[in-house]
Amino acid sequence: MKVKLNGNDFYDVSTKFGVIDSSHPNAHTGIDLVMNTGTEIFSPVDGIVSKVVDYGSENIGKGIIIT
């Protein structure tokens, strides 16, 4: 599956919403996209950036939380 954001390129989805697997024992509550470092991204929804995280290879890895 690929997703297009705000007129940008299409990005591969590495983990879909609702997936349950070894990394997500409870339903996954987001969508993980694959893109190159430095790729300019835009929010797919209106909101406020409430947190920027970098958990390395744990949890969500690098992420932006929008509320």
C-alpha positions in Angstrom: 0.0 0.0 0.0 1.2 3.5 -0.8 -0.1 6.8 0.6 0.1 10.3 -1.0 0.5 13.3 1.3 -0.5 16.8 0.3 0.6 16.5 -3.3 4.0 15.0 -2.4 5.2 11.6 -3.7 3.6 8.3 -2.8 5.1 6.6 0.3 5.1 3.0 1.3 3.2 2.1 4.4 5.3 -0.1 6.6 2.7 -0.7 9.3 -1.1 -0.2 8.7 -3.6 1.2 11.2 -5.0 -1.6 13.5 -2.3 -4.2 12.8 -1.7 -6.7 15.6 1.8 -8.4 15.4 4.9 -9.1 17.4 5.7 -5.4 17.5 2.1 -4.3 18.2 0.5 -6.7 20.6 -2.4 -4.2 20.8 -3.9 -2.7 17.7 -1.5 -0.2 16.1 -3.0 3.3 16.5 -1.1 5.0 13.7 0.3 4.6 10.2 4.0 4.2 9.6 5.4 5.5 6.4 8.8 4.8 4.8 10.7 7.8 3.4 14.3 9.0 3.1 16.0 11.1 5.7 15.5 14.8 4.9 12.1 14.3 3.1 9.9 17.3 3.6 6.6 16.2 5.1 3.3 17.9 5.7 0.6 17.0 8.2 -2.3 15.2 6.6 -4.7 16.8 9.1 -5.1 20.1 10.9 -3.7 20.1 14.4 -1.0 21.1 16.8 2.4 19.3 17.1 2.3 18.2 20.7 5.5 16.1 20.7 8.5 15.2 18.5 10.1 11.9 19.6 13.2 9.8 18.8 13.0 6.4 20.5 15.7 4.9 18.2 14.6 1.4 17.2 12.1 1.2 20.1 8.3 2.0 20.0 7.6 4.4 17.1 11.2 5.2 16.3 11.1 8.8 15.1 7.7 10.4 15.2 5.6 13.5 15.3 2.5 13.4 17.5 -0.3 15.7 16.3 -3.3 16.5 18.4 
